[in-house]
Amino acid sequence: MRDKDDATDGTEAALDEALLGGPRTLTLDGLAERVGVDESRLRAYWQALGLPVTEGEEHAFTEKDARTLADVFAFAESERLDERALTTLIRSTGHTTERLVLWQVEALVEHMTRRYALDDTSARLLVLDRLPELAPVLEEQLLHAWHRQLAAVAGRFGVEFSQARAASVDEHELPLPRAVGFADIVSFTQRTRGLGSSELAEFVQLFETSARDVITAAGGRVVKTIGDAVLYVADDVVTGAQVALGLADAGGRAADVDVPPVRVSLVWGRVLSRFGDVFGQSVNLASRLVDLSEPTTVLVDSDTARLLAHDQRFALTAQPAQEVQGLGTIEPVRLQRAYRG
């Protein structure tokens, strides 16, 4: 039994060295003293990060924790961040990295299962043993992707807002003009009934991966996936239309490549971007339109249709008006590619 404990202690020490930068030598009280803030602020930070706070005399924190948190609170002080802004920044990091780490670890477990013909438990133990050598590459990939994504956002802001400094701003109007839409798997419950966990995961991953590829290739961006649906945006209405039609086309080839067919919607309007998500009346309308759409077809609202009406690449067909709870009467329009012989 002692040998097993020694092995466990050795594994934990190796992981702490690789992932936390050293041993856990500080209590919460010691961490607060080292960082120079009271314990309540550290508890709030740890909670916003999505991690449990260890109370009492347990040594749960490292010197690297102390240095990082000192830098964070110094940054908050120099930028005069209020608690709301600081908490939002912390939550964004915690929420994103929690999902990222789980996604990456599960991908590694699946890989080890296939490569070495292991059962799930053995594959997870192997991943645990390999983490110290795998973590640096994953860390480098994360930093590279973060830098590229930040540069992409900065580039879009530069193009979109560089000429808007002197323009008057309506404070009652949502700030961002965007094409926004949904792609929703047709008959998701029926298609997934009876699938085991691995088959269900493969089905959902196929949908998400194919949708992301189509959206990105057409110039749009994925906002989030919601079970059997994906929410996307584009910076102009024509790009949004190309994204929507690409998604519908991909679903139309479902019988050949096992990509699940989808219903698609698209609405041009103004949105609010917060917490990595988008909000606004156009998002609500797009959500309702996708429910009205037929498989492998795209529905837009009448205002969006008018913006696309003069583009000869698109064909627009008015559909019967629909009464939708909370939105009143809407006039759906089917969007298709204009084929000319």
Secondary structure, DSSP 4 states (H G I P E B T S, - for coil): -HHHHHHHHHHHHHHIIIIISS---B-HHHHHHHHTS-HHHHHHHHHHHT-PPP-TT---B-HHHHHHHHHHHHHHHHTT--HHHHHHHHHHHHHHHHHHHHHHHHHHHHHHHHHHT--HHHHHHHHHHHHHHHHHHHHHHHHHHHHHHHHHHHHHHHHHHTT-TTS---TTS-SEEEEEEEEEETTHHHHHTT--HHHHHHHHHHHHHHHHHHHHHTT-EEEEEETTEEEEEESSHHHHHHHHHHHHHHHHTHHHH-PPPEEEEEEEEEEEEETTEEESHHHHHHHHHHHHPPTT-EEE-HHHHHHHTT-TTEEEEE---EEETTTEEE--EEEEE----
